Amino acid sequence: MIKITNLCKSFETSEGTIEALKHISLSIDRGKCIVVGGENGSGKSVLMSIIAGLEEADCGTIECDGRVGLVFQEAETQILGETPREDIAFGPKNLRFSKSQIKAAVDNALNKTGLKAKADYPSRFLSGGEKRRLAIACMISMNLPIIILDEPYANLDFTGVKQVNSLIKLLKEEGKTILILTHEIEKSLGLADDFVVLFQGEIVCNDKPENVLKQNLEKWNIRNPIFSYKGLEDLVW
């Protein structure tokens, strides 16, 4: 579904050249859910932008078998419609769906994301979790085969996290290929088929989650989510 070969990306800054991605190679099969973990600045968002076609790599190739949908960390930045109904319809309209197809796609997306009751509610007044679900609804309405979620749990409470994960489970059941880019791996690792760790622009680990969790994740500045909390003294990092 996605094949990345020898991908490199650098940026020029006042302090010199920053190598954001260093010879990244990765293959993702159709219908798989991949968690890409790493500390802030590890290259997750740059990789996402290149896969989604928002950035160009300096070298290397990407092959994607289908269009890519992207849900930004700040989901409200990609909301264009005054209401969820209008916003969800935007994509299908641009893809030249017929009127009946647009209505069916919007209704389907509203139902699947639990936003039907707020279909005509002002988008700007939705909660953070609802805005993220709205962004996912837009991907659903266009029937995109590949969906990237960039830090999908940012600023969400417990209920919001559960709602997003319920949507991810639904997308998995429908055979979508999903990439979850996050440093909050404990919230989604149980949904993953594979766990990729990025550190300083390089893939340092790529395996089944249960195998990666046996590694010393702290050397890559990741707290192992298997850590056991036995008392109040453990509830501090």
DRENFI-72474 format. One record per residue (C-alpha): residue in one letter; x, y, z. Coordinates in steps of 0.1 Angstrom, whole numbers, plus 2048, in hexadecimal, padded with zeros to 3 digits. Layout:
AXYZ/...
END
This chain:
M800800800/I81D818809/K841813800/I85B82C80B/T87F8287FF/N89D83B80A/L88A85B814/C89F87981E/K89489C828/S8A98B9835/F8A18DD83F/E8B88FB83F/T8B691085F/S8CA92D86E/E8DE913882/G8E68FE863/T8D78E0852/I8BF8C9865/E8BA8A6858/A89689F85F/L89587D84F/K8B3866848/H8AF84B82E/I88D83F839/S88081E829/L85F80F834/S8447F9825/I8207F9831/D8077DF825/R7E37E781C/G7CC7E783A/K7E77E9854/C7E7801872/I80A80E879/V814823897/V831839891/G83F8448B2/G85B85C8BC/E86387B8D0/N85B89E8C3/G8738A68A7/S87988289E/G86C88887A/K84987A87D/S837898870/V85089D853/L84B879849/M82587D84A/S82689D835/I83B88C81A/I82586D819/A806884816/G8178987FA/L81A8B980E/E8408B880D/E8598AB7F4/A8768957FF/D89A89E7F6/C89F87A7EA/G88E8587EA/T86C84D7DE/I8498477EB/E82F8307DB/C80C8327E7/D7F081C7DA/G7D48367DE/R7CE8597EB/V7D986380D/G7C3874827/L7D3888843/V7C6893865/F7DC8AE873/Q7E48B1898/E7D18D2899/A7B28C4888/E7A08E5889/T7B98F386F/Q7AA8DD854/I7858E485B/L7778F883E/G7528F6842/E73C90A85A/T72C8EA866/P7378C5866/R71F8BD84A/E72E8D8834/D7528CF83D/I74D8AA836/A73D8B2814/F75B8C7809/G7708A97FE/P7568967EB/K74C8B67D9/N76F8BB7CE/L7718977C2/R75289E7AD/F73B8867BF/S7178897B4/K6FE89A7CC/S6F08787D7/Q71386B7DC/I71D8897F1/K6FF886807/A70586180C/A72A866813/V72388282C/D70886F83F/N71E850840/A73B86484E/L725876868/N717855874/K739843877/T74986088A/G72C8668A1/L727889895/K704886887/A6F48998A4/K70B8B689D/A70A8B5877/D6FD8D9876/Y70F8E6895/P729902890/S74A8F088A/R75E90989E/F74B9008BD/L7528DB8BC/S7698CC8D7/G78C8C28CF/G78389E8CC/E7658A68B6/K77B8BB89F/R79389D89B/R776886894/L76A89F87A/A78B89F869/I78A879868/A76687B85B/C77388F83D/M78B873835/I76F859838/S75886D820/M77286C805/N77884780A/L79E84B80C/P7B182B80F/I7CE839824/I7C984F842/I7E5860856/L7DD86D879/D7F7885887/E7F78868AD/P7D287C8AE/Y7D187E8D4/A7DF8A08D9/N7CA8B58F2/L7B089A8F5/D7A088E915/F79A86991D/T77886990B/G78787A8EC/V7A38608EB/K78A8438ED/Q7758538D1/V7938568BA/N79D8338C1/S77A8268B9/L77D837897/I79F828891/K791805899/L77480B880/L78C817865/K7A17F786B/E7837E1867/E77B7F2846/G79E7EA839/K7AD80D83A/T7D381183C/I7D982785B/L7F9839867/I7F784688A/L81485F892/T8168648B7/H82D8678D5/E80F85B8EB/I8148378E0/E8028298FF/K7E18358F1/S7E28238D0/L7FD8088CF/G7E37ED8D6/L7D37F58B4/A7F47F28A0/D7FF7D688A/D8237E588A/F8357FE89E/V84F81588E/V86682A8A3/L87684A895/F89385A8A6/Q8A7877899/G899872876/E8A184D874/I88C82D878/V89D81C896/C88380189A/N8677F1885/D8567D2892/K8377C48A2/P82E7D98C1/E8357BD8D9/N8587BA8CC/V85F7DF8CC/L8547E18F0/K8707CA8FA/Q8897E48EF/N8987FF905/L88181B8F8/E88E83590F/K8AF8378FB/W8988468E0/N88785D8F9/I8678488FA/R85783D91B/N84E818919/P82881691D/I82B7F492F/F83980694D/S8257FB96C/Y815814984/K8148049A6/G8118229BD/L80F8489BE/E83484C9BC/D83383D999/L81C85798C/V837870982/W84E86F964/
END
